[in-house]
Amino acid sequence: MSLDSNLKNRIRSLIAEELDDLIELRHDLHVHPELAFEEVRTSKIVRERLGASEIEFVGDLAGGTGVLGHLPGEADHSIALRADMDALPIHELSGVPWASQTAGRMHACGHDGHTTILLGAARVLARLARENPLPRGVSFVFQPAEEGGAGGRLMCEDGVLDGSRLGTPVSSIFGLHGYVHARAGEVVARVGPMLAAADEIEITIKGVGGHAAMPHICVDPAVCAAGIIQALQSVVSRSVDPLDSAVISITKMTAGDAFNVIPDTVSLGGTVRSLRPETQDLLESRIAETVEGIAAAHGCTAQTNYIRGYPVTMNHPDAVERYERIARDCLGHDVVLPLEAPVMGGEDFSFYGQRVPACFFFLGLLEPGDTHMPGLHNAHFDFNDDALSTGIELFCHLALES
């Protein structure tokens, strides 16, 4: 059921009252980025702000910096809203006045914006809860270590969804991510796979080293490595359904130390992306078979270590239907856009979606009139403050509407 016009206007009025402070907060978080599992200062700010809004919370989750806040409601279940807090090991080159003051660290993925949006929604919902009871409980999930540390999985294991730590069990969860390919004020999502499973491969090739001028008495693992890199590209093109999507990228290669020595060993590393569990299984087996076969053809031996990472971020049909209906009602039909195809990046929001119906949506960041902006994980990236109010408003409506 849609909110009445008075409550809609009240939400917008409260957001407007809080917005200047929230922008200042976002800039402060941007100045002080913290890497995965090191979000001590950020976690402290989250706790202080939840406490100032009289929101009950528990901390020390997911290795120490995760925080779960909760506002009670009338129903016997809750809705969860999630934000990630960690930064990246990138030296910032944005040039904004609030640029990172820590060398080699920056908020290049917009988690400063995500954290600010969730704190803003918590603040607005807490003020509304003092005026009238909320229809259901709202859990605020502030997680560490999205950037490779699987903080989402650890938060789930620590009980943020089942009601064992705080509040009532969560029946659905929503999360967002800044998106440089849509305009501020627009939101984007799709049913089914939203982002890919993100796995890692480590390959060790062993040959027989020796003088580089005498390759005939050596077994060259570098030439073997080149053959493996080439052959792995045909795994996707020849083993995966053309209507499916997958990526194998070899991104690291470590070999010898001298220009005139054939090394004994070469190490390769890379990433594997897929959109379906059965494709993930296929890629794991075909990569191992290909590596072993090419190595044997070169007279080498090779070992493949396939490391399962983040699962596919899967949007539940019911959660997406609710998100789209509510977003059209509070933001307008024209700004609720479909994502035509999944993105092959990975996201540990996927772990929440394995446990409860989930919807992950993109929040547009482009300024009106612009055709592009620095992308995520780029040293020149900065979250667009004009998108904060859209994210807060939609989070509030998702919490309140049935």
N, C-alpha and C positions, 0 to 999 in steps of 0.2 A: 504494500500500500504506500502511495506517495505521501510525503510529508505535506502538511498544509502550508499555505503561503506565509503565514506568520512565523512558523518555525524555520522555513527556508530563509526568510529575511533575517531572522535572529542569528542563524548560523553565519551568514555573510557579514552581519554586523560585528559579531564576536571575532571573526577572522580579521576583519579590518582593524579592530582594536589591538589585536595581538601582532599584526604583521610587521611593524617596524622593529619590534623587539626580536621577532623570529629571524628577520633578515640579518640583524646584528649578530644573533646567535649563529646563523649559518656561516657568516664571515669569520667568526671566532673559531668555529670548528675547522674551517678551511685553513686558517693560519696555523693551526696546531694538529696536523694529521698524525695518526698513529696506525702502525701496521697491525696485521692480524695477530690477535691475542695480546696485543700491547695497548689496547684502547682504554687505558687506565683513566686518563683525564676525561675522555669522552664519556665513559661509563659513570664517572663521578658527577658530571654535569647532568646526565640523564636522570640519575637518582635524585639529585638536588631539585630538579625541575618537577619530577613526579611528586616528590614530597611537598614542594611548595603549592602544588595543585591538590593536595590532600588525596593523592592516588596511592593506594597500597601497592607495594612492590617487593620483590625479592631480587637480590643480586648474586654475584659470585657464581653465575651460571656459565656453562660451556667453557670451562677452564678458568673462569675468574672474572671476566668482564661483561658477560651477558646479563641482561636485566629483563625481568618480566613485570609489567605493571598491570593492574586490573581495576576496573570500575564495575561494581555489581549492577545487576539488572533484575527484572521481574521473572524472566524465563529461567528454566533449569539448564540452559546451555549458554555458551558465549560465542561471539565472533572474535576472531583474532586479526590484528593488523600488524604487519611486520616491517622493520627497517634494518638495514645493515650499517655498521659503523666504521669499518676499517678503511684505511687508505692504501696506496700503492707505493712501491719503491721506485719512484720516478722523480727526477729533479724538475721542479716546476719552472715553466717559461711563459706563463700566461701574462705576466706584467700587471695584473690587477693589484690594487692597493692592499687587498687582503690575501695576497699570495702566501704560500707556505713559508714559514720561517725556519723550517727544518730541512737541511740539505738532503737531497735524495729521497724525499718523501712528499707526496701530495695527494689530494683528493681528486684523482684523475678519472674516477668512475662515478662521481656524484653522490657518494654515500653521506657526505655532509648535508646535502639537500634532502636525502631520504630520512635521515635522523631528525632533521629540523621539521619536516612535514609530519612525522609521527608524533613528535613532541607537541607540535601545534594542534593536531587533532586531539591529542590527549587533554591539552589545556581547554580547548573549546568544549569537548564532551564533559569534562569535569564541571565546568561552569553550568552547562545545561542540566547535569545530574543534580545540582543543588536546587534547580528550579522545579524539575519533575523527574520521577523515576525513569531510568532508561528501560526500554522494552526488553533488552537482554544484556548480559554482561559483555564487557569489551576488554579483551586482553591485548596489551601492547607489548610486542615482542621486539626487543632491541638486541640483535645478535652480533657477535664478533665474527671476524674471519670468514667473510664470504669469498675473499680473493684467494682461493685455493686451500683454505683451512677447514672447510666443511663445518663452519660454525652452526649452520642450520641443523645438521644432523645431531650435533652435540646438544643443541637446545631441545630438540625433540627427545633425545635420550634422557635429558634432565627433567622432562615432564611438563613442558610449557603448554602442551596441547590437551593433556588428559585430565587436568584439574587437580593433579596430585601436589603441585607446588603452590598454586594460588588460583582462586576463582573456581568456576564451573567448567566442565569439559567443553572444548571448542568444537563447534559443529561445522565451521568453515573458516578459511583464512584467505586474506587478500594482501597482496604486496604490489609495489610499483618500482619502476626504474626509469630514470631520465633517458630520453630518446632524442637523438639529434636529428632524426629524419622526419619529425613532425613539429608543428608549431606550438608554441606555448598556448595553453588552453585546450589543446587536443589530447585525446587519449586513444590508445591503440591496443587491441588484443585479438585473440582468436581461440576457438575451441580446439582441444587436442594439444599436440606438441607445440610449445611456444619457443623453447630453446632446447638445444641438443644435449645428449649425454656427452660428458667430457672425460675421456680416459687418457692415460699416459702409457707410452711404450718405452722400454729400455732394451737395447740390443747390444750384446757384446760379441764381437767377432774375433776369433783367434786364428792366427796363421803362424808363419815362421819368419822371424825378422832376419835382417842381414844387410849387406852393403847394397845401396840403391843402384850401383852400377852392375850388380850381378843378380838381377831378379830371378834368373833361371834356377838358382839354388835356394830361393826363398819361396814362401807361400804368402803372397801379398794380401793382407786383410783390407788395405785401402781400396784396391781395385774391386775386391769382393763387396765392400761397403757401397761403392758406387753402383754396382749391379743391384744390390738390395734396394737402395733408394729408388732407382728407376723402376724396378719390378713392383714395389709396393704401390706405385701410382696406378698400376693396372688392376690391383685388387678391387678398387672402387668401380672402375669402368667395366670390368669383366665379371665381377662376382656379385655386385649389388644391383638390384632391380633399377633400371633407369628412371622409374617414377618415384623411387625412394631417394634419400639424400644421405651422403656420408662424406667424410673428409679424413684423409691420412696425410699429415704433414710432418716430415722429418725436419726438426729445427735445430738440432745439436749434433756435432760430429767432433770427436776427440781422437786424435791419432798421435803420431810420434812427436819427438822433440828436436830432431835435426833434419836438415835438408837432404842429407846424403845417407839416411838410414831408413830402411823399410821397417816399420814397427811390427812387433809381435801381435799387438791388439789394437782394435779400433772400437770405439763406443759410439753408438747412435742413440738419439732420444727424440721424442716427438709426441704429438697429440693425435688422438682419434676421436672423431665426432660422429654421432649417429642419432636417429630420431625414433628408432623402434628397438625394443629389447632383442628381438630375433636378429636384427641387423647387427647389433652390438655383439651378439654371440658369434655370428658369421665372421665378422671382422677379426675377432680375437683368434679364431681358429685359422683363418686364411693367412693372417699376418705371420703366425708361427710357422705354418707350412711353407710359405714363400721364403721366409728367412732361412729355414733349414735347407730347402732345396737349392737356393742360390749359393749358399755357403758350400754345400757339398760339391756343386759344379765347379767351384773355384779351389777345391781342395782344403777349404777351411772348415772350422766348426763354429757354430753360433748358438747363442742362447737368447731367448726372448722373454722378457718380464712384462706382462700386460697388467696394468694397474687400473682397476675400475675406480673412476672418480665420481663426479656428480651424475645422477640419473637424468633422464629426460625431464624437463620441466613441463608437466602435463596439466593443462587447464581443464577442469571438470565442466561438463556441459551445463549443469545446474548453476554452478558458481559464475560461469561466464554469462549465462542468461540474466542472472540477478545483477551482475556488474553492468551489463549493457543497458538494462531497463532503468536502473537507478542513475547511471551516468547520463543517459538521454534526458531524464527528468530534471536533474539538477544542473547539468551543463548545457544541454541543447543537443538536438539530433545531429546537427552538422559537424560537431566536433568529436563525435564518437565514431572512430574509424576502424575498419577491419585490417588486421595484419594478414596479408595475402599468403605469405609463406613463413615457416619458422625461421628463426635466426640460429645460426650454427654455433653461437657462443654458448657457454655453460653458466648455470646459476644454481646455487644450493638452496634456493626456495623450493627446488624439486623435492627435497626431503620432507617438507611439510605436506606437499601434495600426495605423497605416498601414504599419508596417515588420515587426512581429512580432505573433503572437497576443497579445491583451491583455485584461485584465479590470480594470475600475475599479469599486470598490464603495464604498458609503456606510457610515460608522461612526456608530452612534447616539450622541447626546450628551445626551438628556433624562434628568433625574434621576427616579428612581422616585416616582410620585405626581404629578409635574408634567404638565400638559397642553400647556404651551408654554414657550418660552424665546426670548430675542432672536435674531432670524435672522441669517444671514450678511450681511456688509456693513452691519451695524447698529452704531451707536456704543456700544451697551450689551452687545454680544456678548463672551463669553469661552469658550474651549474648556474642556470638562469633563474634569478630570484623571482622573475615574473611568473614562474611555474609553481611556486610554493602554494599560493592560495588555491589553485585548481586541485592540487593533490590533497590539501587539507579538507577542502569542501567535499570532495568525493569520498575520502575516508570517513568523514563524519556521516554522510548520507548512507554509506554502506553499513555503518554501525547502527543507524537508527531506523532505516526503512525495512519493512518486512518483505 
